[in-house]
Amino acid sequence: MEEFEYSGVLAVAAPLDLFCAWSQLRLLVVHLAEPLKLGDLDKLLSSAPLLRWLHIVCPQPPPPLQPQATRAVPCAPLHTMKHLESFQTRGCAFDEAFFATFSFPRLERLALGSGAVRVSHFEQALERMSACTYLRISDDALVTLARPTTKPLALQQLFVSSKDCRGRDLRCLLRSSPHLVELDVDEPTSVTDSDLSMMPAQQLRNLRFATLAVHPEAAVSARTIAPFIELCPELRELRFPAASVGEETIDELSRLYRGRTRKTGFTLRDAPDAADNLLWRFDRSGPRKPEKPAAESSDAGDEEGDDEA
């Protein structure tokens, strides 16, 4: 058996034993009826070294009745998954020992979604994923980083929606990802004032799209938006789906950039994927508010200037 893909919920006894018996397994996409406990994925991966594609959804395992001993972390990876390109899970349990046991030199996509994900020193795991361009952390997964990675990551898309993601972890992720193109920080993660101020300074010169769910007490102002415009030259769209950007902020941005132009067009929105929520535009024609649907604009280019931001 080389490929197994099942669209329904698979309810069979000991499914892990079944999969581990297929040493030639290359693709596994399955939704299990029973949870996988800590250590089960270790067994599966070590039994299937040819895996290229692994997508597993299962119920989150219940919390242990008694505190469990921390698993020993090996000094160096014991297994190299030479072929694995996509590893996406939801409900599965992970810890630091799992990511210390395996290296993933060809992994391009990683998704961790489960409150049973508890991984410290995640920067060390990322350093063994040199090809990873897509990372999703969701469903209360807890990954912590003590520092940025020693070498820049290949990461281009980062999606974070976990209440356990802290500002320091996000800062280390961004500092490690100079090639980042798309950033999406969604609820229940919330971006604070300090997060807003530190993000543009993380050398995100390739960032094109950013969606930020801000904390209710965070202030979205011209002072916080301007650094994104100045320090992220490729940024095309900045969205605040959970915040209302006030009219005074828009007016202040227009005053700040009056007489200037921007080579890469920039738009500001306060809701994702909604054309009617365009709040402000800044491009080669200068800064301006969107035209009213019923009005014809005769001065769209009145504020052109000689400088480029």
URCORSUL-V206667 format. One record per pair of residues at least 12 apart in sequence whose ideal C-beta (glycine too) atoms are under 6 Angstrom apart, sorted by sequence separation. I is the first residue (numbers start at 1). J is the second residue. D is the distance in Angstrom with one decimal. If there is no record, write none. Layout:
i->[I,I]
j->[J,J]
d->[D,D]
This chain:
i->[268,278,267,285,266,285,15,286,265,286,10,84,87,135,220,262,1,81,85,122,133,141,191,262,2,9,10,11,36,92,107,110,123,127,140,142,155,25,35,73,78,79,80,81,84,85,86,87,88,90,91,93,94,95,96,108,122,126,131,133,134,135,136,137,138,140,153,156,190,191,192,220,261,2,3,4,5,6,9,16,20,26,35,37,73,96,117,118,119,120,123,138,140,145,148,153,165,180,19,77,94,96,103,104,106,107,108,109,110,111,112,113,114,115,121,137,144,155,156,157,158,159,160,161,163,178,181,190,193,207,220,245,257,261,26,27,28,29,30,31,32,35,71,74,77,99,113,123,152,187,192,208,244,20,73,74,114,126,145,148,149,162,171,175,179,180,181,182,183,184,185,186,200,222,253,113,148,161,167,174,185,196,200,204,206,207,208,209,210,211,212,221,112,160,213,214,250,222,234,237,238,239,240,241,250,257,52,60,200,222,241,59,61,200,46,50,51,52,53,54,55,56,57,58,239,254,57,222,245,56,229,261,260,263,259,260,261,262,260,60,38,60,61,36,42,60,211]
j->[280,290,281,300,282,301,32,303,283,304,30,104,107,155,240,282,22,102,106,143,154,162,212,283,24,31,32,33,58,114,129,132,145,149,162,164,177,48,58,96,101,102,103,104,107,108,109,110,111,113,114,116,117,118,119,131,145,149,154,156,157,158,159,160,161,163,176,179,213,214,215,243,284,26,27,28,29,30,33,40,44,50,59,61,97,120,141,142,143,144,147,162,164,169,172,177,189,204,44,102,119,121,128,129,131,132,133,134,135,136,137,138,139,140,146,162,169,180,181,182,183,184,185,186,188,203,206,215,218,232,245,270,282,286,52,53,54,55,56,57,58,61,97,100,103,125,139,149,178,213,218,234,270,47,100,101,141,153,172,175,176,189,198,202,206,207,208,209,210,211,212,213,227,249,280,141,176,189,195,202,213,224,228,232,234,235,236,237,238,239,240,249,141,189,242,243,279,252,264,267,268,269,270,271,280,287,83,91,231,253,272,91,93,232,79,83,84,85,86,87,88,89,90,91,272,287,91,256,279,92,266,305,305,308,305,307,308,309,309,114,93,115,116,92,98,116,272]
d->[4.3,4.7,5.3,5.9,4.5,4.7,5.8,3.6,3.6,5.2,5.5,5.7,5.9,5.9,5.6,5.0,4.3,5.7,5.6,4.1,5.4,5.1,4.9,5.6,5.3,5.0,5.5,3.8,5.4,5.7,5.0,5.8,4.6,5.2,5.3,4.1,4.3,4.4,5.3,5.6,5.2,5.1,4.9,5.2,5.5,5.1,4.4,5.4,3.8,4.1,5.0,3.8,4.7,5.6,5.4,5.6,5.2,5.4,5.9,4.5,4.7,5.4,4.4,5.1,4.6,5.9,5.0,5.7,5.8,4.8,5.0,5.1,5.0,4.8,4.2,5.3,4.3,5.2,5.1,5.4,5.9,5.2,4.6,5.4,5.0,5.1,3.7,5.1,4.7,5.0,5.8,5.9,5.8,5.0,5.0,5.1,4.9,5.7,5.8,5.8,5.6,5.9,4.0,4.9,5.5,5.3,5.5,4.2,5.4,4.1,5.6,4.3,5.6,4.0,5.8,5.4,5.5,5.9,4.6,4.6,5.4,4.6,5.0,4.1,3.9,5.2,5.8,4.0,4.9,4.7,5.5,4.8,5.9,5.6,5.1,4.4,5.3,4.5,5.9,4.5,4.0,4.0,3.9,5.4,4.2,3.5,4.0,5.0,5.1,4.8,5.5,5.3,5.9,4.0,4.6,5.9,5.8,6.0,3.8,4.1,4.1,5.8,5.7,5.1,5.6,5.5,5.1,4.7,4.7,4.6,5.2,5.1,3.8,5.3,5.9,6.0,4.5,5.6,5.0,4.0,5.8,4.6,4.9,5.2,5.7,5.4,5.0,5.1,5.2,4.4,5.9,5.4,4.7,5.2,4.5,4.8,5.8,3.8,5.6,5.1,5.5,4.6,5.0,5.4,5.1,4.2,5.0,4.7,4.1,4.8,5.0,5.5,5.5,5.9,5.4,5.6,5.2,5.3,4.9,5.2,4.7,5.0,4.6,4.3,5.3,4.9,5.9,6.0,5.6,6.0,6.0,5.6,4.9,5.4,3.8,4.6,5.2,4.7,5.4,5.3,4.4,5.8,5.5,5.3,5.8,5.3,5.8]
